[in-house]
Amino acid sequence: MQHKVETTAVGATAGIHAGRLTQQQYAHNFCDAHPPLNLAQAKIEADRCYYCFDAPCTVACPTGIDIPTFIHRTVSIESLRYRQSLAFG
């Protein structure tokens, strides 16, 4: 299949335009790589975080999020919600 390449604006990149993928291709290409973790799995993964001083994950993150703190807070919040749901269930 050949795509018609059009450039209308100065400096536009050839071949880049909306609607190049079908809905099925979008669903396949942009779906989650892995299913979401349950609370127990999330705790296990959070325990693997060393909370490094230099935090290479934070350095590599394009948004600059403090990933170790995010991981630990998220698990703590979810753990609290889970305990509250058992207490007030």
Residue pairs with C-beta under 8 A, 6 or more apart in sequence:
3 15
3 20
5 14
5 15
6 17
7 13
7 14
21 29
37 45
39 78
39 79
39 82
42 74
42 75
42 78
43 75
43 79
45 71
46 71
46 72
46 74
46 75
49 68
49 71
49 72
50 68
51 68
51 72
52 68
55 66
55 67
55 68
57 67
57 68
58 64
58 65
58 66
58 67
58 68
61 67
